[in-house]
């Protein structure tokens, strides 16, 4: 029975590498509904309009110096092939981006520099071989962790913490294993709000994938903060199926058109910023664009910037 469930799931994963499949929870009908809904949204004129705006605020690497004089269009590029709607089957195709072209986790680990490989092994060893002193037996005993990570996750924690064991282990200690079981089936209602998603073909000028958000579609009084955070974690998680996004980071474009005070709460904003900084899931956001904000947004941003680390 598990094999029969796995086969169609494998086919979906090959066609749509953005969304990981879980054989026991993935539902093809749910997947197609979400995909069709987002396909319509991805041709929304608002996305194209947002690219013509000059961003209010940017978090970026030195590659984007001088952003104040450049529109989002100059920082990002978009290549979207025609969408086929035959038989209600919406298809996106990203050039030079498919799961078959990605190296396996094993190959990525083998290609690490010597000092990176050493730190990776140390992080993995310290997590898997935790010991504590038992007062009754008067000897050191092995302690089983609550969460067991795959090599892929060890590599993510290592990369996102610059291969520093202390930092990586601290993040692993506070990691919520629930994020490893997120699927589009469990997030169907939230994903269909079209609040936060990946726009196929939208990339930075350096080739990083971009995820897009319409904050005006989220209302804290109607939807609990954990739901939008799960949406964010799931999107960033699926983007990291590409090695380049894991090593160089990903980009975030927030289109603030139509955003009002009822779309904001302090708790939600702080949790969202913490997630973008990788506090909940190992991820690196290398570029952060905010376009078309209201004229009073500066007051909000001053408060939000206080929870951003100097490194971010």
Buried (B, 14 or more C-beta within 10 A) or exposed (E): EEEEBBEEBEEBBEBBBBBBBBBEBBBEEBBBBBBBBBBEBBEBEBBEEBBEBBBBBBBBEEEBEEBEEBBBBBBBBBEBEEBEEEEEEBBBBBEEBEEEEBEEBEEBBEEBEEEBBEBBBBBBEBBEEEEEEEEEEEEEEEEEEEEEBEBBBBBBBBBBBEBEBEBBBEBBEEBEEEBBEBBBBBBBEBBBBBBBBBBBBBBBBBEBBBBBBBBBBBBBEEBEBEBBBBBBBBBBBBBBBBBBBBEBBBBBBBBBBEBEEEBBBEEBBBBBBBBBBBBBBBBBBBBBBBBBBEEEBEEBBEEBEEBBEEEB
